[in-house]
């Protein structure tokens, strides 16, 4: 079985890699063409578009993982079927179930990679990509460096150390200078709630007022602050929910629940990300009975066509369920899990018919 496992692993890799390369190339080209339309706006250049394309490449890999798993498995196993190798394995006493189990061992590694990328690799790269893109497209005087975001209005300077959960400013320093260029007031807030672009609620504030050579200090629990930032500058501080890791989304959902604020889009994104590795595994599971059943003697073109239809159909079903769920106020978990459960039942039926 060790030799069989190695042989199937190599065959599956030969099926996955070309499909992954083609899909990434096609979808990256589409993204790049869209980004080229933005070149020339603000400070956005061709190199900014290229950098955005490279930084978001891992997130495209995660998005395409279920399609790669489905088509790669169908192509790899289909090639073995065309070469009568699956028949030879069965003639040697190896059951379809044992072959399927060997395939799932490789699939488990692929699922782990997808989960690892989604939690640890894509979030920081996506956030960096969207921040740099927003900064370049903006024609404001905002600046982002290693020490955070800097904004200026007249004699007032604002520094924001980081943006947590994609929209919560944390570590806010506010410097105000007098007409002589000397610092008059300094405030440091732990974080802020943005009620609207011009009205923020600062929390846990240390305020210092400078009077010549003396400094008066004050601690405030919260403070309504008139922000100098404009609408377009506040947008720089907002990241899409898809750029957050599942663990970050879960934490932020709990924060929004405590504040009794709307968390629907974050919960949808959370379940989407949580189910992505499972969807990838399900695509491998459904590819196996296809090859042992209706696609055993099909041509490579027919396999690609049917596999593409199956993958596209599943994607459309998940999108329809999500939009209908939002329309009728259904649970985000149910709207994202329902297509997975439906396809799982279909997969189980196919396995009982062609594999067991």
N, C-alpha and C positions, 0 to 999 in steps of 0.2 A: 504493500500500500504506500510505502514511503516514496517509491519510484513513481507510482501513479500520481501521488499528491504533487510531487515536483513537476511532473510533466503537465498536469492540468494547470498548475500555477503559472508556468511559463506560457502555456497556450492562452490563458486568460489575460496575462499581461500584454501579449501580442495583440489581443483583441481590444483591450482597454486603451492602450497608448495611442494608436492611430485615431480612434474615435475621439479621445480627449484632445489630441492635437488639432484635429479638424474643427471640432466644436469651438475650442478656444480661439482659433484663428478667425473663424467666421464671426463669432459674437464680438470679439475684440475689434474686428474691422468695423462692425456696425457702430460700436461705441465710439471708436475713433472718428468716424465720419460725422457723428452727432457732435462730438467735441470740436471738430474743425469749424462747425457753424458758429461756435462761440469765440473763436480766435479773432482778436481785434477789439473785443469788448473789454473796457477797463484796461487792465495790464495783462490780460490773458493772451499768451503767445503759443506758438506751435509746440514749444518745449514744455510748457505747462500742460498742454493737452496730452503730450507723450508721457509725462510724469504721472498724470491722472490715470492713464491707461495701464501703466505698469503697476501702480499701487493698488488698483482695483482688480488686478488679475486673479489673486487668490479667491476673492469673493465670487468671481465668475466661475471658478473651478467648483466651488461649493454649490452654486446654483445649478450647474450642469451635471453634477455628480450623479443624480438619479438617471438621467438620460444616458450618461456614459456607462453606468452600471448595466442598464437594460440592453443597449445596443452592443456594448463590448462583450457581454456574456452571450448574447444571441450569435454574434459573429464568431466568437471563439469556439463555442460548442457546435455551432453550425458547420464550421470548418472541419471539426472532428467527425461530425456525422457524415459529411460529404466524402471524407476519406475512409469511411467505414471503420474508423477507429473506435467509435462508441459501440458498434456491433462487436468488434473484436474484444473490447473490454467485457461486454456482457457474456460473450462466449467463453471468456476466461473465468467466469464465475463471479464477476463483479456486478452487483445489482445497480439499477438506475439510482436507487437511494444512496448507495455508497459513493457513486460518482457525484451526485448532487451535494452530499456532505463535504466532499473534497472541494467542490466549487465554493461552498459557503465558507470554508476556512479562509480562502483568499478574499472572499467578499467581506468577511469580518474585519480583516486588516484594512480594506478600503473604507469600510464604515468608520473604523476608529480614526483614520486619517481625516475623513470629512468632519467628524465631531471635534477633533483637535484643532483643525483649521478654523472652524466656526467659533470656538471659544477663545483661542489664544493667538491665532495668526491674522485672520481677516479684520477683526475690530480695530486694532491700532492702525493698521494700514489704511483701512477705509476712512477712518476719522481724519487721519493725516491728509488723505487725498481730497476729501470734501472741504476741509478747512483751507487747504492751499488753493483749491479751485475757487472757493467763495472769496478769499482774500484777493486773488488775482482779478476776478470778475468785478469786484467792487471798485468804485472810483473814489471811495472815502479815504481819509487819511489814516485809517487803522493800520497797525503794524503788528505782526506776530513774530516773536523771537523765542529764544530758549526760556526766557522768564515770563512768557505768557503774552496776552494781547495788550496792546497799548492804544488808547484813544485820547484825543485832545479836543477841548473846546475852550478857546480863549486862554485864560490863565489856569484852567483846570485840566489835570491829567488823570486818567483812569487806567489802572493796570488790573487785568483779570488773570490770575495764575492758571486756572484750568476750567474746563467745562465738563461737569460731571453729568452722566446720564444723557449727554447730548444736548442739554438745554438749561442746566443749573449752574450759573457762575459761582465759582468758589475761590476764596482767597482774593478779595477785592481790595485794592489800595487806591485811595482817592487823595490826590495832592492838589491843594489850592494855593496859588501864589498871589501876592499883592502887586500893586503897580510897580513897586521897586524891584520886583523879581525875587523877593524873599518868600519863603514858605510861610503861609499864615495858618493853614489847617491841614491836618493829616488824619485820615480815617482808615481803619482796616476792618473789614467785615468778613466773617467766616464764610457766609454764602448769601445769596439773594434770590428772592422770588420775583420774576418779571411779570407784573400785572399787565403792563402794556409798555411799549418802547420808552415812554417818558416817565413812567411811574414804577419804581422798584421798591421792594421791601427788603432792606438790609437786616441781617440777623447777627447777633453776638458781635457788637461793634466796639472797637477801642478808638476813642476820639481824642485827638490832641490839638489844642489851640495854642499857638505860639504868640506870646506878647513880649516882644523884645528878647530879653535873656531869660524869661520865665516861660514855663510850659504848664498849662492846666490839662489834666487828664480826666476822662469821663468814660464810663462803661455803660453801654446801652444794649438792652435785650433786642430791640428792633427799632427800626427807623424808616419812615416813608421818605424816599429820596427821589428828587427830580433828576432823572438821568439826562446827561447831555447827548446820549447816543440817539441816532436817528433810526428809522425803521430798517433801512438797508444795513446799518451797522449791527443792529440786534439780530438780524437774520444770519450774520456771520457766526453768532454764538449758538445757532441751532443746527443740530445734526440729524439726519434721518434715523428713525428707529432701527432700520436694517443695519446700521453701522455699529450697533451695540452688541456685546456678547450676551448669550442667554443668561448668564449669571447677573450681569448688569441690568438686564431687562427685568429679571425677577425682583431684584432689590428696588428698582425704581417703581415698579408696580405696587410694591408694599408701601413705599413712601407716598405715592399718589392716593392709595386707598386711605391712609391715615389722614391725609389732607382733604379727603372727599372730593378729589378732582377726577376728571375723565381720564381713564387709562386704557380705553378700548384699543387704540392703534398699537400701543406697546404690548398689550396682551396678545393680540393677533400675531405680531412679529415674534413674540416669545414662543408661542406654540408652533409657528412656522419653523423657527430655528431648531426647536426641540425635536420636531418630527422629521427634519431633513435627513439625519443619518438613518432613521428608521425607513423613510421613503427609499433611500438608496438601497438598503438591504432588501426591501420588498421588491424592488425592480429586478434584483438578482434572482430572487425566489420565483418570480413570475416568468423569467426568461428560461428557467430550467425546463418546466413542463412544455413550453412552446417548442423547444428543440426536440424533446423526446416524443412530442405528439405531432401537431399539424405542420411544423416547420422542419421535420426531420430531413426530408429530401428536397427542400426548397432551394432555389438559387440564392446567392448572396444578395442580389438586388431585391428579391422578394422579402428576404429576412429584414433588410434595412427598412424597406417600405412599411412592412407590418409593425416592426419595432418602433419606428418613428410615429406611426399612427397611434400605437398604444401609449407611448410616452406623452405625445401631444394631447391625446384624449384625457389622460389622467391629469395633466397640468391644467387643462381647460376646466375639468370637473372641480378641481380644488379652488380655482379662481371664482367659478360660479357659486360654489358653496359659500365662500367667504363673503362675496357681495350680497348674496341673498340673506346670509346670516346677519350682516350689518343692517340691511334694510328692515328686517323683522326683529332686530334686537336680540338675536339668539346668542347663546354662550360662545365666546371665541374658541374655547376648547372643542365644542361640538362641531362648529363649522370647519375647523381645520382637521379634526380627527375623523369626521364622517367619511370623506373620500378614502382615507387610509383603511378604515374598517371595511368599507365596501370592497375595495380591491383585495384586501386580505382574505375575505370570504371567497372571492373569485379565484384567488391563488390556491386556496385550500382545495376547492373543487377540482381545479386542474391537476393539482398534485395527486389527489386520490385517484384520478383517472389515468394519468400518464406515468407517474413516478413510483407510487407504492405498489 
